[in-house]
């Protein structure tokens, strides 16, 4: 029975020195002698944690088990890819698409040099699609949500819609045009028509709805501009109001899939607080991004025209109201 007890507490003589030391520590902990357990010598090469570092350990010694979180089922390769993505500024998932042709390229040379070069070009091109360069917003103004060309600029009721078409050579990461809070993220299933055609209005899409009181946008609601008090001369200077109780206006950024782009990856989630220029998602292999402005924005105020080239997070599509006096370029 004594030998059985020795096995239960991990101190049986048939065990390795490392296991005997660990067993001795456990026995001391169960006996309530945590001080002796902490000073118990460990064999050379023992990598077991000290008693003080064992998560879940209590002074009475009832829990002397190392319950540190083990690595998840994600492979070491996946973790390495994440690190490379971060270091080289690629959008998430870049290596998932690029790794196969890049690995196949050296072996394809045994088939033909052309096959090897094609595989290498496909892998390099895929990484180019997923590149994610840093962007610095200008001091003021609403910025473009995407790289590309303005393909849509129209009024829809009391709103203005700006659409940016992304070609294969454009960066496909979508950015917040102004600061705000994510109110909702909605995925809408649909077709995969060319993004530049009218039929793209029925394409698959993701709506990112924002609540914003950004000073880069015109004030919302009645009374945004008022005349002088009674007795003031007609045409007197209008004074913008900036009431802190004014409700936030709503806007919407829509990521639209195209004929070739079949993957929409939103980063933003409801409740997220975004700054101007923050990444909110990407569309694998291009397509279109729409910005539906708040009702206070007039189409005549838009600073770009159809056909203009856009750079996400940098090109100003709507100038800030006069006298905004912004101190933070990220609002």
C-alpha positions in Angstrom: 0.0 0.0 0.0 2.9 2.3 0.8 4.2 1.8 -2.7 0.8 2.5 -4.2 0.6 5.7 -2.2 4.0 6.6 -3.6 2.7 6.2 -7.1 -0.3 8.3 -6.4 1.7 11.2 -5.1 4.3 10.8 -7.8 7.3 9.8 -5.5 7.7 6.2 -6.5 11.3 5.1 -6.8 10.8 3.7 -10.3 10.1 7.1 -11.8 12.6 9.4 -13.4 14.4 12.0 -11.3 12.4 14.7 -12.9 9.1 13.0 -12.2 10.3 12.2 -8.6 11.0 15.9 -7.9 7.7 16.9 -9.3 6.0 14.3 -7.2 7.9 15.5 -4.1 6.6 19.0 -4.8 3.1 17.8 -5.1 3.4 15.8 -1.9 4.7 18.8 0.0 1.9 21.0 -1.4 -0.7 18.5 -0.3 0.8 18.5 3.2 0.5 22.3 3.2 4.2 22.9 3.2 4.3 25.3 0.2 7.6 26.9 1.4 9.5 23.6 1.2 7.9 22.8 -2.1 9.1 26.1 -3.6 12.7 25.3 -2.6 12.7 21.7 -3.7 15.7 21.2 -6.0 15.0 20.4 -9.7 17.1 18.2 -11.8 19.2 19.8 -14.6 17.0 20.5 -17.6 13.8 20.5 -15.6 11.5 23.0 -17.3 8.6 22.7 -14.9 7.3 26.0 -13.6 8.0 27.2 -10.0 5.2 26.7 -7.5 4.5 30.4 -7.4 3.8 30.4 -11.2 1.4 27.5 -11.2 -2.0 29.0 -12.1 -4.8 27.9 -9.8 -2.5 27.0 -6.8 -3.8 27.9 -3.4 -2.0 28.1 -0.1 -3.7 25.0 1.3 -2.1 22.9 -1.4 -5.3 21.5 -2.8 -4.6 22.6 -6.3 -1.0 22.0 -7.4 -1.8 21.2 -11.0 -0.4 23.3 -13.8 -3.5 24.4 -15.6 -1.9 26.8 -18.0 -3.7 27.2 -21.3 -2.3 25.0 -23.9 -1.9 26.1 -27.5 -5.2 25.9 -29.4 -5.8 23.6 -32.3 -4.4 26.3 -34.6 -1.2 24.9 -36.1 2.2 26.5 -35.6 2.3 27.2 -39.3 -0.9 29.3 -39.0 0.6 31.3 -36.1 3.8 31.9 -38.2 1.7 33.1 -41.1 -0.1 35.6 -38.8 3.3 36.9 -37.7 4.4 37.3 -41.3 1.1 38.9 -42.3 1.6 41.5 -39.6 5.3 42.1 -40.4 4.8 42.5 -44.1 1.4 44.3 -43.9 -0.8 41.8 -45.7 -4.6 41.5 -45.0 -5.6 38.4 -43.0 -5.8 35.2 -45.1 -3.2 36.2 -47.7 -1.0 33.2 -47.2 -4.0 30.8 -47.4 -4.3 31.7 -51.0 -0.7 32.3 -51.9 1.1 29.4 -50.2 0.1 26.6 -52.5 1.3 28.2 -55.8 4.5 29.5 -54.1 5.3 26.0 -52.8 4.4 24.5 -56.1 6.7 26.8 -58.1 10.0 25.0 -57.4 8.5 21.6 -58.2 6.8 22.8 -61.3 10.2 23.5 -62.8 10.5 19.7 -63.4 7.4 20.0 -65.7 8.6 23.2 -67.4 10.1 26.6 -66.6 6.9 28.2 -67.8 4.8 26.3 -65.3 7.1 27.3 -62.5 7.0 30.9 -63.5 3.2 30.8 -63.7 2.9 29.3 -60.2 5.3 31.9 -58.9 3.4 34.7 -60.5 0.1 33.5 -59.2 1.5 33.4 -55.6 3.2 36.8 -55.9 0.1 38.3 -57.5 -2.1 36.9 -54.7 0.1 38.6 -52.1 -0.1 41.8 -54.0 -3.9 41.6 -53.9 -3.7 41.3 -50.1 -1.1 44.0 -49.5 -2.1 46.4 -46.7 0.0 49.5 -46.6 -0.2 52.0 -43.8 -2.2 55.1 -44.6 -2.1 58.6 -42.9 -5.4 60.6 -43.0 -5.1 64.3 -43.7 -5.8 66.7 -40.8 -9.5 67.2 -41.7 -12.1 65.9 -44.1 -14.1 62.7 -44.8 -11.7 60.2 -46.5 -12.4 57.6 -49.2 -13.2 54.2 -47.8 -11.4 52.3 -50.6 -8.7 52.5 -53.2 -10.1 52.7 -56.8 -12.1 54.9 -59.1 -15.3 56.7 -58.3 -17.9 54.8 -60.3 -21.1 56.0 -58.5 -22.1 59.4 -57.3 -25.8 60.0 -57.0 -28.6 61.1 -54.7 -31.0 58.5 -53.2 -33.8 60.4 -51.6 -32.3 62.7 -49.0 -29.0 60.8 -49.0 -25.9 60.8 -51.2 -24.2 57.6 -52.3 -20.5 57.4 -53.4 -19.3 54.2 -55.0 -15.6 53.3 -55.5 -14.8 50.5 -57.9 -11.6 48.5 -57.1 -9.7 46.9 -59.9 -7.3 43.9 -59.4 -4.3 46.2 -58.9 -5.8 48.3 -56.1 -5.4 47.7 -52.4 -8.5 45.8 -51.2 -8.6 46.9 -47.6 -11.6 49.1 -46.6 -11.2 51.9 -44.1 -13.5 54.1 -42.0 -14.2 57.4 -43.8 -14.8 59.2 -40.4 -14.9 58.4 -36.7 -18.0 56.6 -35.4 -19.5 53.7 -33.6 -20.4 50.5 -35.4 -24.2 50.1 -34.9 -24.7 47.0 -37.1 -22.9 44.6 -39.5 -25.3 42.9 -41.9 -24.4 40.2 -44.5 -26.8 40.1 -47.5 -26.5 37.1 -49.9 -26.8 37.8 -53.6 -25.4 37.3 -57.0 -21.8 37.8 -58.2 -22.2 40.2 -61.2 -19.4 42.5 -62.4 -19.1 45.3 -59.8 -19.1 48.0 -62.5 -22.5 47.0 -64.0 -26.0 48.1 -62.9 -26.7 44.4 -62.1 -24.2 44.7 -59.2 -27.0 46.3 -57.1 -28.2 42.7 -56.5 -24.7 41.4 -55.6 -23.7 39.8 -52.3 -22.7 42.5 -49.8 -21.9 43.4 -46.2 -23.4 46.6 -44.7 -21.4 48.3 -41.9 -23.7 50.8 -40.3 -22.2 53.7 -38.4 -23.4 56.2 -35.8 -21.3 59.3 -35.9 -21.0 62.8 -34.6 -17.7 63.4 -36.4 -16.9 67.1 -36.7 -15.8 66.3 -40.3 -19.5 66.0 -41.2 -22.1 68.8 -41.4 -24.3 69.1 -38.3 -27.5 67.1 -38.4 -31.1 68.0 -37.6 -33.0 71.2 -37.7 -31.2 74.2 -36.2 -27.8 73.2 -37.6 -27.7 76.8 -38.9 -29.8 79.6 -37.4 -30.5 83.2 -38.3 -29.9 86.0 -35.9 -32.4 86.7 -33.1 -35.7 88.5 -34.0 -34.9 91.9 -35.3 -31.8 90.6 -37.1 -31.4 91.8 -40.7 -32.3 89.3 -43.4 -29.3 87.5 -44.6 -27.5 87.9 -41.4 -24.6 85.6 -40.8 -25.6 82.0 -39.9 -24.2 80.6 -36.8 -23.6 76.8 -36.7 -24.7 75.1 -33.5 -22.7 72.4 -31.9 -25.0 71.0 -29.2 -23.5 68.1 -27.3 -27.1 66.7 -27.0 -27.5 66.4 -30.7 -28.0 62.8 -31.7 -25.4 61.0 -33.8 -26.2 60.8 -37.5 -26.2 57.5 -39.3 -24.1 56.5 -42.3 -23.2 53.2 -44.0 -20.2 51.6 -45.7 -21.1 48.7 -47.9 -18.6 46.1 -49.2 -19.9 44.6 -52.4 -18.7 41.3 -54.0 -18.2 41.1 -57.8 -17.8 38.6 -60.5 -14.3 37.5 -59.4 -14.4 38.6 -55.7 -16.4 36.0 -53.8 -15.1 36.7 -50.2 -16.0 39.6 -48.0 -14.2 39.8 -44.7 -15.5 42.5 -42.3 -13.2 43.3 -39.3 -15.6 45.6 -37.5 -18.2 44.3 -35.1 -21.3 46.0 -33.5 -20.1 48.3 -30.7 -16.6 48.9 -32.1 -15.4 52.5 -31.9 -13.7 53.5 -35.1 -11.3 56.3 -35.8 -11.0 57.9 -39.3 -8.8 55.6 -41.4 -9.2 52.5 -39.3 -9.5 49.2 -41.2 -13.0 47.8 -41.2 -12.6 44.9 -43.6 -11.4 43.7 -47.0 -12.8 42.1 -50.1 -10.7 39.3 -51.5 -9.8 40.1 -55.1 -11.5 43.5 -55.5 -15.0 44.7 -56.3 -16.8 47.8 -55.0 -17.3 49.8 -51.8 -20.2 52.3 -51.3 -20.4 55.1 -48.8 -23.9 56.3 -48.0 -23.5 59.7 -46.3 -25.7 61.0 -43.5 -28.8 63.1 -44.6 -27.1 66.4 -43.8 -24.6 65.9 -46.7 -25.5 67.5 -50.0 -24.2 66.2 -53.3 -22.9 69.6 -54.2 -20.6 69.4 -51.2 -18.8 66.2 -52.5 -15.2 67.1 -53.4 -14.7 64.3 -56.0 -16.4 63.4 -59.3 -17.0 60.2 -61.2 -13.8 58.9 -62.7 -11.6 60.4 -60.0 -8.9 58.1 -58.5 -9.2 57.4 -54.8 -6.7 56.3 -52.1 -8.4 54.7 -49.0 -7.8 56.7 -45.8 -6.2 59.6 -47.6 -8.2 61.1 -50.4 -10.7 63.7 -49.1 -14.2 63.1 -50.5 -15.9 65.7 -48.3 -14.3 68.8 -46.8 -14.9 69.5 -43.1 -17.3 72.3 -42.3 -15.7 75.8 -42.1 -14.7 76.7 -38.6 -14.5 73.1 -37.3 -11.2 73.7 -35.6 -10.2 70.1 -35.3 -7.4 69.2 -33.0 -7.3 65.5 -33.8 -6.7 64.5 -37.4 -8.4 61.1 -36.8 -11.9 62.4 -36.0 
